[in-house]
Amino acid sequence: MSYGFYHHSNFFRIIGAVDRQVAKPGRGKHKASSTNCNATYQRNIGITPKDADLIQLEPSDYRRELGLEREELEVLIACPPCTGFSQKNSKNHLNDDPRNRLVVRTADFVAEFLPEFLVMENVKELLQGKQKHHFLKLREHLEALDYSVFSQVHDLSKYGLPQRRDRALILAWRKGKVNSFQLEAVQRKFTVRDTISHLPPLKAGAIDPNDKMHVCPSVSPTVLNRIRAIPKDGGSWGDVMNDPNLSDNEKKQLLIPSMFNTKRRKGSFPDVYGRLKWDELAATITRECGHVGNGRYTHPEQDRLLTVREMALLQGFPKEYIFEGALSAKYRQIGDAVPPIIAEQIAYRLIQLKLKNYS
């Protein structure tokens, strides 16, 4: 979210950041690899985040490290991992992910820094799901510190994001009362075509010589044939399954066993291996967006995964943004991010609140 505030550098100055760089577990011969998110942060904002566990980091120590007095900080931004709250993770119905503690841990940093504002973003289940007690406890702590707390689920496509993305936004204000927190709605939602159709065509595994972020991974011949069989502009593997022109043997060569199991159970066809549709919003981009088998992340016409640049544009990043690290890390950073165009609007609303309060 910091990049949105960085965009308003005439009002805000980024003075510090903390992010625990957790390596994605490796499989087989592949070693675990870092997400390189801190290197990307440094590249685009100019500050290297402190690589630390916020559960272990003492708020008072970090405040002194930054050279801040209490009440000197204007905005504290907190974006705890959403994996433990998201309904996409079926384990969340039974388990409470230990990382969910970071929501309430935020209150300790607020109590130490006493910023004017706290801003938090997460999946909507933080406010509505089984684990919402984490938010309720946070709100209790914040109100005890005399903060006014406002929370709401927003459809971010209403504010210019070309993607279906519902997110919880939480705002706490120490110097005023928050009764609403509306962002500026656009007159017309932006589509996939609006956002990425201008980019040059590319084959799987290729890279655009004029933009090193316009790159996507290569795929095996089997996966490539599967992608080719999926109809252009919004098709899915369900279309392949139901294609009367394909024999059962051809379908077995193109599809995987779990897809046939889904059909036998008369289940719905999920978005995996699905193509985006030109004149609609993109599907929700997640941290696992780096493979066509993880969602509807296939190009509407070209037989490949969306490139890093395409994925970033659909996630609201500016066209000049550079991601560091391995290709898989770049996709993961995009999926984990708060869309910068939304963060810019949040920062602008805080400026309006401050100016209105002081006028």
PASE-343228 format. One record per residue (C-alpha): residue number from 1; residue in three letters; x, y, z. Coordinates in steps of 0.05 Angstrom, whole numbers, plus 5000, padded with zeros to 4 digits. Layout:
# residues N
r num: NUM, residu: ALA, X: X, Y: Y, Z: Z
...
This chain:
# residues 359
r num: 1, residu: MET, X: 5000, Y: 5000, Z: 5000
r num: 2, residu: SER, X: 5059, Y: 5046, Z: 5011
r num: 3, residu: TYR, X: 5066, Y: 5063, Z: 4937
r num: 4, residu: GLY, X: 4999, Y: 5098, Z: 4937
r num: 5, residu: PHE, X: 5023, Y: 5144, Z: 4993
r num: 6, residu: TYR, X: 5090, Y: 5152, Z: 4958
r num: 7, residu: HIS, X: 5051, Y: 5179, Z: 4898
r num: 8, residu: HIS, X: 5028, Y: 5236, Z: 4944
r num: 9, residu: SER, X: 5098, Y: 5254, Z: 4964
r num: 10, residu: ASN, X: 5080, Y: 5328, Z: 4972
r num: 11, residu: PHE, X: 5038, Y: 5307, Z: 5033
r num: 12, residu: PHE, X: 5070, Y: 5241, Z: 5056
r num: 13, residu: ARG, X: 5141, Y: 5217, Z: 5065
r num: 14, residu: ILE, X: 5153, Y: 5142, Z: 5074
r num: 15, residu: ILE, X: 5202, Y: 5136, Z: 5133
r num: 16, residu: GLY, X: 5202, Y: 5061, Z: 5146
r num: 17, residu: ALA, X: 5173, Y: 4993, Z: 5131
r num: 18, residu: VAL, X: 5174, Y: 4923, Z: 5160
r num: 19, residu: ASP, X: 5163, Y: 4861, Z: 5119
r num: 20, residu: ARG, X: 5182, Y: 4790, Z: 5136
r num: 21, residu: GLN, X: 5209, Y: 4758, Z: 5072
r num: 22, residu: VAL, X: 5184, Y: 4688, Z: 5077
r num: 23, residu: ALA, X: 5211, Y: 4640, Z: 5025
r num: 24, residu: LYS, X: 5162, Y: 4600, Z: 4985
r num: 25, residu: PRO, X: 5174, Y: 4526, Z: 5000
r num: 26, residu: GLY, X: 5210, Y: 4488, Z: 4946
r num: 27, residu: ARG, X: 5187, Y: 4423, Z: 4916
r num: 28, residu: GLY, X: 5230, Y: 4364, Z: 4895
r num: 29, residu: LYS, X: 5297, Y: 4389, Z: 4869
r num: 30, residu: HIS, X: 5275, Y: 4462, Z: 4873
r num: 31, residu: LYS, X: 5301, Y: 4501, Z: 4932
r num: 32, residu: ALA, X: 5258, Y: 4550, Z: 4971
r num: 33, residu: SER, X: 5261, Y: 4619, Z: 4940
r num: 34, residu: SER, X: 5252, Y: 4688, Z: 4970
r num: 35, residu: THR, X: 5194, Y: 4731, Z: 4947
r num: 36, residu: ASN, X: 5244, Y: 4789, Z: 4939
r num: 37, residu: CYS, X: 5189, Y: 4836, Z: 4959
r num: 38, residu: ASN, X: 5236, Y: 4880, Z: 5000
r num: 39, residu: ALA, X: 5282, Y: 4889, Z: 4940
r num: 40, residu: THR, X: 5223, Y: 4910, Z: 4898
r num: 41, residu: TYR, X: 5202, Y: 4959, Z: 4952
r num: 42, residu: GLN, X: 5271, Y: 4989, Z: 4953
r num: 43, residu: ARG, X: 5274, Y: 4993, Z: 4877
r num: 44, residu: ASN, X: 5209, Y: 5032, Z: 4871
r num: 45, residu: ILE, X: 5204, Y: 5072, Z: 4936
r num: 46, residu: GLY, X: 5277, Y: 5080, Z: 4956
r num: 47, residu: ILE, X: 5272, Y: 5049, Z: 5025
r num: 48, residu: THR, X: 5295, Y: 4979, Z: 5045
r num: 49, residu: PRO, X: 5243, Y: 4949, Z: 5092
r num: 50, residu: LYS, X: 5266, Y: 4918, Z: 5157
r num: 51, residu: ASP, X: 5263, Y: 4843, Z: 5150
r num: 52, residu: ALA, X: 5232, Y: 4824, Z: 5217
r num: 53, residu: ASP, X: 5176, Y: 4786, Z: 5250
r num: 54, residu: LEU, X: 5126, Y: 4836, Z: 5277
r num: 55, residu: ILE, X: 5107, Y: 4788, Z: 5333
r num: 56, residu: GLN, X: 5179, Y: 4790, Z: 5357
r num: 57, residu: LEU, X: 5196, Y: 4863, Z: 5341
r num: 58, residu: GLU, X: 5186, Y: 4909, Z: 5400
r num: 59, residu: PRO, X: 5146, Y: 4971, Z: 5378
r num: 60, residu: SER, X: 5185, Y: 5016, Z: 5424
r num: 61, residu: ASP, X: 5251, Y: 4992, Z: 5396
r num: 62, residu: TYR, X: 5228, Y: 5004, Z: 5324
r num: 63, residu: ARG, X: 5201, Y: 5073, Z: 5341
r num: 64, residu: ARG, X: 5269, Y: 5093, Z: 5370
r num: 65, residu: GLU, X: 5304, Y: 5062, Z: 5310
r num: 66, residu: LEU, X: 5264, Y: 5108, Z: 5265
r num: 67, residu: GLY, X: 5280, Y: 5167, Z: 5309
r num: 68, residu: LEU, X: 5206, Y: 5184, Z: 5321
r num: 69, residu: GLU, X: 5172, Y: 5214, Z: 5381
r num: 70, residu: ARG, X: 5104, Y: 5188, Z: 5401
r num: 71, residu: GLU, X: 5047, Y: 5221, Z: 5362
r num: 72, residu: GLU, X: 5097, Y: 5244, Z: 5309
r num: 73, residu: LEU, X: 5076, Y: 5191, Z: 5258
r num: 74, residu: GLU, X: 5017, Y: 5211, Z: 5215
r num: 75, residu: VAL, X: 4997, Y: 5145, Z: 5183
r num: 76, residu: LEU, X: 5011, Y: 5073, Z: 5204
r num: 77, residu: ILE, X: 4995, Y: 5024, Z: 5148
r num: 78, residu: ALA, X: 4982, Y: 4951, Z: 5167
r num: 79, residu: CYS, X: 4969, Y: 4895, Z: 5117
r num: 80, residu: PRO, X: 4970, Y: 4828, Z: 5154
r num: 81, residu: PRO, X: 4973, Y: 4765, Z: 5110
r num: 82, residu: CYS, X: 4904, Y: 4749, Z: 5083
r num: 83, residu: THR, X: 4916, Y: 4674, Z: 5074
r num: 84, residu: GLY, X: 4889, Y: 4657, Z: 5143
r num: 85, residu: PHE, X: 4824, Y: 4694, Z: 5130
r num: 86, residu: SER, X: 4808, Y: 4680, Z: 5057
r num: 87, residu: GLN, X: 4751, Y: 4633, Z: 5040
r num: 88, residu: LYS, X: 4795, Y: 4607, Z: 4983
r num: 89, residu: ASN, X: 4835, Y: 4570, Z: 5037
r num: 90, residu: SER, X: 4789, Y: 4514, Z: 5059
r num: 91, residu: LYS, X: 4830, Y: 4501, Z: 5122
r num: 92, residu: ASN, X: 4807, Y: 4568, Z: 5151
r num: 93, residu: HIS, X: 4739, Y: 4537, Z: 5168
r num: 94, residu: LEU, X: 4773, Y: 4492, Z: 5219
r num: 95, residu: ASN, X: 4838, Y: 4527, Z: 5238
r num: 96, residu: ASP, X: 4860, Y: 4595, Z: 5261
r num: 97, residu: ASP, X: 4924, Y: 4611, Z: 5224
r num: 98, residu: PRO, X: 4978, Y: 4636, Z: 5274
r num: 99, residu: ARG, X: 4992, Y: 4694, Z: 5227
r num: 100, residu: ASN, X: 4922, Y: 4721, Z: 5242
r num: 101, residu: ARG, X: 4951, Y: 4746, Z: 5308
r num: 102, residu: LEU, X: 4984, Y: 4802, Z: 5269
r num: 103, residu: VAL, X: 4917, Y: 4837, Z: 5264
r num: 104, residu: VAL, X: 4912, Y: 4848, Z: 5339
r num: 105, residu: ARG, X: 4988, Y: 4857, Z: 5344
r num: 106, residu: THR, X: 4978, Y: 4920, Z: 5303
r num: 107, residu: ALA, X: 4946, Y: 4952, Z: 5365
r num: 108, residu: ASP, X: 5012, Y: 4947, Z: 5402
r num: 109, residu: PHE, X: 5046, Y: 4988, Z: 5348
r num: 110, residu: VAL, X: 4989, Y: 5038, Z: 5349
r num: 111, residu: ALA, X: 4995, Y: 5045, Z: 5425
r num: 112, residu: GLU, X: 5069, Y: 5058, Z: 5419
r num: 113, residu: PHE, X: 5071, Y: 5105, Z: 5359
r num: 114, residu: LEU, X: 5002, Y: 5138, Z: 5369
r num: 115, residu: PRO, X: 4995, Y: 5156, Z: 5296
r num: 116, residu: GLU, X: 4940, Y: 5202, Z: 5273
r num: 117, residu: PHE, X: 4913, Y: 5148, Z: 5226
r num: 118, residu: LEU, X: 4915, Y: 5072, Z: 5221
r num: 119, residu: VAL, X: 4898, Y: 5041, Z: 5154
r num: 120, residu: MET, X: 4889, Y: 4966, Z: 5145
r num: 121, residu: GLU, X: 4870, Y: 4926, Z: 5083
r num: 122, residu: ASN, X: 4851, Y: 4852, Z: 5079
r num: 123, residu: VAL, X: 4802, Y: 4803, Z: 5049
r num: 124, residu: LYS, X: 4729, Y: 4814, Z: 5065
r num: 125, residu: GLU, X: 4728, Y: 4753, Z: 5111
r num: 126, residu: LEU, X: 4767, Y: 4793, Z: 5163
r num: 127, residu: LEU, X: 4702, Y: 4831, Z: 5176
r num: 128, residu: GLN, X: 4652, Y: 4777, Z: 5158
r num: 129, residu: GLY, X: 4683, Y: 4708, Z: 5167
r num: 130, residu: LYS, X: 4694, Y: 4658, Z: 5222
r num: 131, residu: GLN, X: 4758, Y: 4693, Z: 5243
r num: 132, residu: LYS, X: 4728, Y: 4762, Z: 5249
r num: 133, residu: HIS, X: 4741, Y: 4761, Z: 5324
r num: 134, residu: HIS, X: 4812, Y: 4784, Z: 5307
r num: 135, residu: PHE, X: 4783, Y: 4849, Z: 5279
r num: 136, residu: LEU, X: 4734, Y: 4857, Z: 5336
r num: 137, residu: LYS, X: 4792, Y: 4852, Z: 5386
r num: 138, residu: LEU, X: 4833, Y: 4902, Z: 5346
r num: 139, residu: ARG, X: 4774, Y: 4950, Z: 5345
r num: 140, residu: GLU, X: 4766, Y: 4943, Z: 5420
r num: 141, residu: HIS, X: 4840, Y: 4960, Z: 5432
r num: 142, residu: LEU, X: 4837, Y: 5019, Z: 5384
r num: 143, residu: GLU, X: 4775, Y: 5049, Z: 5416
r num: 144, residu: ALA, X: 4808, Y: 5042, Z: 5484
r num: 145, residu: LEU, X: 4863, Y: 5086, Z: 5456
r num: 146, residu: ASP, X: 4810, Y: 5138, Z: 5435
r num: 147, residu: TYR, X: 4810, Y: 5122, Z: 5361
r num: 148, residu: SER, X: 4748, Y: 5126, Z: 5319
r num: 149, residu: VAL, X: 4744, Y: 5062, Z: 5278
r num: 150, residu: PHE, X: 4708, Y: 5053, Z: 5212
r num: 151, residu: SER, X: 4707, Y: 4988, Z: 5172
r num: 152, residu: GLN, X: 4674, Y: 4969, Z: 5107
r num: 153, residu: VAL, X: 4679, Y: 4919, Z: 5050
r num: 154, residu: HIS, X: 4691, Y: 4954, Z: 4983
r num: 155, residu: ASP, X: 4682, Y: 4929, Z: 4912
r num: 156, residu: LEU, X: 4747, Y: 4958, Z: 4885
r num: 157, residu: SER, X: 4725, Y: 4954, Z: 4813
r num: 158, residu: LYS, X: 4679, Y: 5013, Z: 4828
r num: 159, residu: TYR, X: 4741, Y: 5055, Z: 4839
r num: 160, residu: GLY, X: 4778, Y: 5040, Z: 4774
r num: 161, residu: LEU, X: 4810, Y: 4972, Z: 4787
r num: 162, residu: PRO, X: 4798, Y: 4929, Z: 4725
r num: 163, residu: GLN, X: 4787, Y: 4867, Z: 4768
r num: 164, residu: ARG, X: 4734, Y: 4833, Z: 4811
r num: 165, residu: ARG, X: 4763, Y: 4847, Z: 4880
r num: 166, residu: ASP, X: 4724, Y: 4856, Z: 4945
r num: 167, residu: ARG, X: 4768, Y: 4880, Z: 5002
r num: 168, residu: ALA, X: 4759, Y: 4902, Z: 5074
r num: 169, residu: LEU, X: 4785, Y: 4971, Z: 5089
r num: 170, residu: ILE, X: 4794, Y: 4993, Z: 5161
r num: 171, residu: LEU, X: 4808, Y: 5065, Z: 5181
r num: 172, residu: ALA, X: 4823, Y: 5089, Z: 5252
r num: 173, residu: TRP, X: 4830, Y: 5163, Z: 5267
r num: 174, residu: ARG, X: 4855, Y: 5192, Z: 5332
r num: 175, residu: LYS, X: 4838, Y: 5265, Z: 5320
r num: 176, residu: GLY, X: 4769, Y: 5260, Z: 5289
r num: 177, residu: LYS, X: 4706, Y: 5219, Z: 5279
r num: 178, residu: VAL, X: 4701, Y: 5173, Z: 5219
r num: 179, residu: ASN, X: 4629, Y: 5162, Z: 5197
r num: 180, residu: SER, X: 4644, Y: 5138, Z: 5127
r num: 181, residu: PHE, X: 4704, Y: 5125, Z: 5082
r num: 182, residu: GLN, X: 4682, Y: 5128, Z: 5010
r num: 183, residu: LEU, X: 4732, Y: 5128, Z: 4952
r num: 184, residu: GLU, X: 4718, Y: 5162, Z: 4886
r num: 185, residu: ALA, X: 4676, Y: 5119, Z: 4840
r num: 186, residu: VAL, X: 4690, Y: 5117, Z: 4766
r num: 187, residu: GLN, X: 4634, Y: 5128, Z: 4715
r num: 188, residu: ARG, X: 4650, Y: 5064, Z: 4678
r num: 189, residu: LYS, X: 4687, Y: 5002, Z: 4702
r num: 190, residu: PHE, X: 4751, Y: 4987, Z: 4665
r num: 191, residu: THR, X: 4756, Y: 4921, Z: 4628
r num: 192, residu: VAL, X: 4812, Y: 4873, Z: 4609
r num: 193, residu: ARG, X: 4812, Y: 4903, Z: 4539
r num: 194, residu: ASP, X: 4819, Y: 4974, Z: 4567
r num: 195, residu: THR, X: 4878, Y: 4953, Z: 4608
r num: 196, residu: ILE, X: 4923, Y: 4905, Z: 4569
r num: 197, residu: SER, X: 4901, Y: 4902, Z: 4496
r num: 198, residu: HIS, X: 4954, Y: 4954, Z: 4476
r num: 199, residu: LEU, X: 5012, Y: 4909, Z: 4496
r num: 200, residu: PRO, X: 5050, Y: 4872, Z: 4441
r num: 201, residu: PRO, X: 5034, Y: 4798, Z: 4430
r num: 202, residu: LEU, X: 5081, Y: 4748, Z: 4462
r num: 203, residu: LYS, X: 5091, Y: 4673, Z: 4462
r num: 204, residu: ALA, X: 5097, Y: 4631, Z: 4525
r num: 205, residu: GLY, X: 5168, Y: 4636, Z: 4553
r num: 206, residu: ALA, X: 5185, Y: 4699, Z: 4513
r num: 207, residu: ILE, X: 5204, Y: 4769, Z: 4537
r num: 208, residu: ASP, X: 5190, Y: 4836, Z: 4506
r num: 209, residu: PRO, X: 5257, Y: 4869, Z: 4490
r num: 210, residu: ASN, X: 5227, Y: 4937, Z: 4506
r num: 211, residu: ASP, X: 5197, Y: 4918, Z: 4573
r num: 212, residu: LYS, X: 5229, Y: 4864, Z: 4614
r num: 213, residu: MET, X: 5166, Y: 4859, Z: 4657
r num: 214, residu: HIS, X: 5126, Y: 4838, Z: 4595
r num: 215, residu: VAL, X: 5148, Y: 4766, Z: 4605
r num: 216, residu: CYS, X: 5114, Y: 4700, Z: 4622
r num: 217, residu: PRO, X: 5138, Y: 4629, Z: 4637
r num: 218, residu: SER, X: 5144, Y: 4574, Z: 4587
r num: 219, residu: VAL, X: 5097, Y: 4514, Z: 4593
r num: 220, residu: SER, X: 5102, Y: 4441, Z: 4576
r num: 221, residu: PRO, X: 5075, Y: 4415, Z: 4510
r num: 222, residu: THR, X: 5017, Y: 4382, Z: 4548
r num: 223, residu: VAL, X: 4997, Y: 4447, Z: 4582
r num: 224, residu: LEU, X: 5005, Y: 4486, Z: 4517
r num: 225, residu: ASN, X: 4958, Y: 4438, Z: 4481
r num: 226, residu: ARG, X: 4908, Y: 4445, Z: 4538
r num: 227, residu: ILE, X: 4910, Y: 4521, Z: 4532
r num: 228, residu: ARG, X: 4903, Y: 4518, Z: 4457
r num: 229, residu: ALA, X: 4840, Y: 4476, Z: 4464
r num: 230, residu: ILE, X: 4806, Y: 4527, Z: 4509
r num: 231, residu: PRO, X: 4761, Y: 4575, Z: 4469
r num: 232, residu: LYS, X: 4784, Y: 4646, Z: 4462
r num: 233, residu: ASP, X: 4755, Y: 4704, Z: 4501
r num: 234, residu: GLY, X: 4730, Y: 4673, Z: 4565
r num: 235, residu: GLY, X: 4732, Y: 4599, Z: 4552
r num: 236, residu: SER, X: 4747, Y: 4547, Z: 4606
r num: 237, residu: TRP, X: 4765, Y: 4474, Z: 4611
r num: 238, residu: GLY, X: 4691, Y: 4460, Z: 4619
r num: 239, residu: ASP, X: 4683, Y: 4479, Z: 4546
r num: 240, residu: VAL, X: 4735, Y: 4428, Z: 4527
r num: 241, residu: MET, X: 4701, Y: 4375, Z: 4570
r num: 242, residu: ASN, X: 4634, Y: 4389, Z: 4535
r num: 243, residu: ASP, X: 4661, Y: 4397, Z: 4465
r num: 244, residu: PRO, X: 4622, Y: 4347, Z: 4421
r num: 245, residu: ASN, X: 4676, Y: 4350, Z: 4367
r num: 246, residu: LEU, X: 4728, Y: 4319, Z: 4413
r num: 247, residu: SER, X: 4732, Y: 4244, Z: 4426
r num: 248, residu: ASP, X: 4737, Y: 4217, Z: 4497
r num: 249, residu: ASN, X: 4809, Y: 4198, Z: 4483
r num: 250, residu: GLU, X: 4826, Y: 4269, Z: 4460
r num: 251, residu: LYS, X: 4794, Y: 4297, Z: 4523
r num: 252, residu: LYS, X: 4836, Y: 4250, Z: 4566
r num: 253, residu: GLN, X: 4899, Y: 4275, Z: 4532
r num: 254, residu: LEU, X: 4880, Y: 4348, Z: 4542
r num: 255, residu: LEU, X: 4850, Y: 4347, Z: 4612
r num: 256, residu: ILE, X: 4873, Y: 4321, Z: 4679
r num: 257, residu: PRO, X: 4838, Y: 4267, Z: 4722
r num: 258, residu: SER, X: 4811, Y: 4317, Z: 4774
r num: 259, residu: MET, X: 4771, Y: 4351, Z: 4719
r num: 260, residu: PHE, X: 4736, Y: 4286, Z: 4701
r num: 261, residu: ASN, X: 4722, Y: 4275, Z: 4775
r num: 262, residu: THR, X: 4689, Y: 4343, Z: 4779
r num: 263, residu: LYS, X: 4644, Y: 4325, Z: 4721
r num: 264, residu: ARG, X: 4625, Y: 4258, Z: 4752
r num: 265, residu: ARG, X: 4606, Y: 4294, Z: 4816
r num: 266, residu: LYS, X: 4566, Y: 4344, Z: 4774
r num: 267, residu: GLY, X: 4606, Y: 4399, Z: 4807
r num: 268, residu: SER, X: 4616, Y: 4469, Z: 4779
r num: 269, residu: PHE, X: 4675, Y: 4482, Z: 4733
r num: 270, residu: PRO, X: 4726, Y: 4526, Z: 4771
r num: 271, residu: ASP, X: 4767, Y: 4580, Z: 4738
r num: 272, residu: VAL, X: 4832, Y: 4540, Z: 4732
r num: 273, residu: TYR, X: 4860, Y: 4543, Z: 4661
r num: 274, residu: GLY, X: 4806, Y: 4594, Z: 4644
r num: 275, residu: ARG, X: 4817, Y: 4651, Z: 4595
r num: 276, residu: LEU, X: 4800, Y: 4723, Z: 4613
r num: 277, residu: LYS, X: 4744, Y: 4757, Z: 4575
r num: 278, residu: TRP, X: 4763, Y: 4820, Z: 4537
r num: 279, residu: ASP, X: 4703, Y: 4863, Z: 4555
r num: 280, residu: GLU, X: 4694, Y: 4842, Z: 4627
r num: 281, residu: LEU, X: 4733, Y: 4852, Z: 4692
r num: 282, residu: ALA, X: 4792, Y: 4807, Z: 4705
r num: 283, residu: ALA, X: 4784, Y: 4751, Z: 4757
r num: 284, residu: THR, X: 4811, Y: 4765, Z: 4826
r num: 285, residu: ILE, X: 4887, Y: 4762, Z: 4825
r num: 286, residu: THR, X: 4917, Y: 4722, Z: 4882
r num: 287, residu: ARG, X: 4987, Y: 4705, Z: 4905
r num: 288, residu: GLU, X: 4984, Y: 4641, Z: 4865
r num: 289, residu: CYS, X: 4972, Y: 4676, Z: 4799
r num: 290, residu: GLY, X: 5038, Y: 4652, Z: 4768
r num: 291, residu: HIS, X: 5008, Y: 4589, Z: 4737
r num: 292, residu: VAL, X: 4950, Y: 4579, Z: 4689
r num: 293, residu: GLY, X: 4926, Y: 4521, Z: 4732
r num: 294, residu: ASN, X: 4913, Y: 4565, Z: 4792
r num: 295, residu: GLY, X: 4857, Y: 4608, Z: 4765
r num: 296, residu: ARG, X: 4830, Y: 4647, Z: 4706
r num: 297, residu: TYR, X: 4897, Y: 4677, Z: 4688
r num: 298, residu: THR, X: 4904, Y: 4656, Z: 4615
r num: 299, residu: HIS, X: 4906, Y: 4711, Z: 4562
r num: 300, residu: PRO, X: 4840, Y: 4721, Z: 4525
r num: 301, residu: GLU, X: 4870, Y: 4703, Z: 4457
r num: 302, residu: GLN, X: 4944, Y: 4685, Z: 4463
r num: 303, residu: ASP, X: 4961, Y: 4615, Z: 4487
r num: 304, residu: ARG, X: 4998, Y: 4633, Z: 4551
r num: 305, residu: LEU, X: 4994, Y: 4659, Z: 4622
r num: 306, residu: LEU, X: 4986, Y: 4733, Z: 4630
r num: 307, residu: THR, X: 5054, Y: 4767, Z: 4632
r num: 308, residu: VAL, X: 5081, Y: 4801, Z: 4695
r num: 309, residu: ARG, X: 5064, Y: 4869, Z: 4663
r num: 310, residu: GLU, X: 4994, Y: 4849, Z: 4644
r num: 311, residu: MET, X: 4981, Y: 4820, Z: 4713
r num: 312, residu: ALA, X: 5009, Y: 4883, Z: 4746
r num: 313, residu: LEU, X: 4966, Y: 4930, Z: 4704
r num: 314, residu: LEU, X: 4904, Y: 4890, Z: 4722
r num: 315, residu: GLN, X: 4926, Y: 4897, Z: 4795
r num: 316, residu: GLY, X: 4929, Y: 4972, Z: 4788
r num: 317, residu: PHE, X: 5005, Y: 4982, Z: 4784
r num: 318, residu: PRO, X: 5033, Y: 5038, Z: 4741
r num: 319, residu: LYS, X: 5064, Y: 5017, Z: 4674
r num: 320, residu: GLU, X: 5134, Y: 5036, Z: 4697
r num: 321, residu: TYR, X: 5135, Y: 4993, Z: 4760
r num: 322, residu: ILE, X: 5193, Y: 4944, Z: 4764
r num: 323, residu: PHE, X: 5191, Y: 4878, Z: 4803
r num: 324, residu: GLU, X: 5253, Y: 4844, Z: 4829
r num: 325, residu: GLY, X: 5268, Y: 4770, Z: 4838
r num: 326, residu: ALA, X: 5253, Y: 4706, Z: 4801
r num: 327, residu: LEU, X: 5193, Y: 4704, Z: 4754
r num: 328, residu: SER, X: 5151, Y: 4665, Z: 4805
r num: 329, residu: ALA, X: 5168, Y: 4717, Z: 4858
r num: 330, residu: LYS, X: 5145, Y: 4774, Z: 4813
r num: 331, residu: TYR, X: 5076, Y: 4742, Z: 4805
r num: 332, residu: ARG, X: 5072, Y: 4729, Z: 4880
r num: 333, residu: GLN, X: 5088, Y: 4801, Z: 4896
r num: 334, residu: ILE, X: 5032, Y: 4825, Z: 4849
r num: 335, residu: GLY, X: 4981, Y: 4778, Z: 4880
r num: 336, residu: ASP, X: 4999, Y: 4798, Z: 4951
r num: 337, residu: ALA, X: 4996, Y: 4873, Z: 4937
r num: 338, residu: VAL, X: 4945, Y: 4925, Z: 4954
r num: 339, residu: PRO, X: 4928, Y: 4955, Z: 4885
r num: 340, residu: PRO, X: 4968, Y: 5021, Z: 4881
r num: 341, residu: ILE, X: 4911, Y: 5059, Z: 4847
r num: 342, residu: ILE, X: 4868, Y: 5042, Z: 4907
r num: 343, residu: ALA, X: 4923, Y: 5060, Z: 4956
r num: 344, residu: GLU, X: 4929, Y: 5128, Z: 4921
r num: 345, residu: GLN, X: 4856, Y: 5141, Z: 4932
r num: 346, residu: ILE, X: 4861, Y: 5121, Z: 5006
r num: 347, residu: ALA, X: 4919, Y: 5169, Z: 5015
r num: 348, residu: TYR, X: 4880, Y: 5225, Z: 4980
r num: 349, residu: ARG, X: 4820, Y: 5213, Z: 5026
r num: 350, residu: LEU, X: 4864, Y: 5219, Z: 5087
r num: 351, residu: ILE, X: 4891, Y: 5285, Z: 5060
r num: 352, residu: GLN, X: 4819, Y: 5309, Z: 5053
r num: 353, residu: LEU, X: 4802, Y: 5288, Z: 5124
r num: 354, residu: LYS, X: 4863, Y: 5324, Z: 5152
r num: 355, residu: LEU, X: 4849, Y: 5388, Z: 5114
r num: 356, residu: LYS, X: 4776, Y: 5388, Z: 5132
r num: 357, residu: ASN, X: 4792, Y: 5375, Z: 5205
r num: 358, residu: TYR, X: 4843, Y: 5432, Z: 5208
r num: 359, residu: SER, X: 4802, Y: 5483, Z: 5169
